[in-house]
């Protein structure tokens, strides 16, 4: 009898322990707001979205990711992204992030990708000035000013601006080409004071663009005229 009583007491203890564990688990879920979702919806690019393009619904798709794998700054709905402008190229399958987009407020889509305090200015170029057609939106260039002294034959040249971003070549703001194309104008991103220097240089002589390695952040001292 004593053995049967011990077994019965052990069985009752196990039932009570299981019930307590279930109640504790239910209480924790209620405090946490219910069951945590297994996956979360994340917006990705369905197609390549070039720099400076207004994003369309057809450019986007959604995928499901575990909550811990969702990148910071991502979007959960396609509607949150449509109508914004890409400030950098976004490639197929890449998660769309807030820091890769700019809000479109009307006018040219290119104006939406200008950095705060910057302006866009176009410079007329030929096959030499335009680095034989190898310039692409997103490239960084230095600008060399060339002028004749007193109308004579002596020519002086100096670098007046460094690490200037190319926004567009002709009317093309996309980076989806790699073959040289001869263009007639290059649009650059500059500060207001740099824009004044550039306009002055084009009026007094000629300007030449020199292509920079994007990893080269070193700037040489610039002579003041």
Residue pairs with C-beta under 8 A, 6 or more apart in sequence:
29 35
36 67
37 67
38 66
39 64
39 65
39 66
39 67
40 64
40 65
40 66
40 67
40 70
40 76
41 62
41 63
41 64
41 76
41 77
42 62
42 63
42 64
42 65
42 70
42 71
42 74
42 75
42 76
42 95
43 60
43 61
43 62
43 74
43 75
43 76
43 77
43 78
43 80
43 81
43 95
43 96
44 60
44 61
44 62
44 63
44 93
44 94
44 95
44 96
45 59
45 60
45 61
45 90
45 91
45 92
45 93
45 94
45 96
46 58
46 59
46 60
46 61
46 92
47 58
47 59
47 92
48 89
48 90
48 91
48 92
48 176
49 55
49 59
49 86
49 89
49 90
50 86
50 89
50 173
50 174
50 175
50 176
51 86
51 87
51 88
51 89
51 113
51 137
51 138
51 173
51 174
51 175
52 85
52 86
52 87
52 109
52 110
52 113
52 137
52 167
52 168
52 173
52 174
53 85
53 86
53 109
53 173
53 174
54 83
54 84
54 85
54 104
54 109
55 81
55 82
55 83
55 84
55 85
55 86
55 101
56 82
57 78
57 82
60 78
60 81
60 82
60 96
61 78
62 77
62 78
71 95
71 97
73 97
73 98
73 99
74 95
74 96
74 97
74 98
75 81
75 96
75 98
81 96
81 101
83 104
84 101
84 102
84 103
84 104
84 112
85 101
85 102
85 103
85 104
85 109
85 112
85 113
86 100
86 101
86 102
86 113
87 99
87 100
87 101
87 102
87 112
87 113
88 100
88 138
89 138
89 175
89 176
90 96
90 100
102 112
102 113
103 112
104 112
105 112
109 173
110 120
110 167
110 168
110 173
110 187
111 120
113 167
114 120
114 167
114 189
115 189
117 191
118 189
118 190
118 191
119 189
119 190
119 191
119 192
119 195
120 167
120 187
120 188
120 189
120 190
121 187
121 188
121 190
121 195
121 198
121 199
122 185
122 186
122 187
122 188
123 129
123 185
123 186
123 187
123 188
123 198
123 202
123 207
123 209
124 184
124 185
124 202
125 183
125 184
125 185
125 186
125 209
126 182
126 184
127 133
127 182
128 208
129 206
129 207
129 208
129 209
130 169
130 182
130 183
130 186
130 209
131 141
131 209
131 210
131 211
132 180
132 182
133 180
133 181
133 182
133 183
134 180
134 211
135 141
135 166
135 169
135 183
135 186
135 209
135 211
136 166
136 169
136 175
136 177
136 178
137 166
137 167
137 168
137 169
137 172
137 173
137 174
137 175
138 165
138 166
138 175
139 165
139 166
139 211
139 212
139 214
140 163
140 164
140 165
140 166
140 211
140 212
140 214
141 164
141 166
141 188
141 209
141 210
141 211
141 212
142 159
142 161
142 162
142 163
142 164
142 209
142 210
142 212
143 159
143 160
143 161
143 162
143 164
143 188
143 198
143 201
143 207
143 208
143 209
143 210
144 157
144 158
144 159
144 160
144 207
144 208
144 209
144 210
145 157
145 158
145 159
145 160
145 201
145 204
145 205
145 206
145 207
146 155
146 156
146 157
146 205
146 206
146 207
146 208
147 155
147 156
147 201
147 204
147 205
147 206
148 154
148 155
148 205
149 155
149 156
157 208
158 222
158 223
159 210
159 220
159 222
160 197
160 198
160 201
160 222
161 190
161 194
161 197
161 198
161 222
162 212
162 219
162 220
162 222
163 212
163 217
163 219
164 188
164 189
164 190
164 194
165 188
165 189
166 186
166 187
166 188
166 189
167 173
167 187
167 188
167 189
168 186
168 187
169 181
169 183
169 185
169 186
169 187
170 183
170 184
170 185
172 183
186 209
188 198
190 198
198 207
201 207
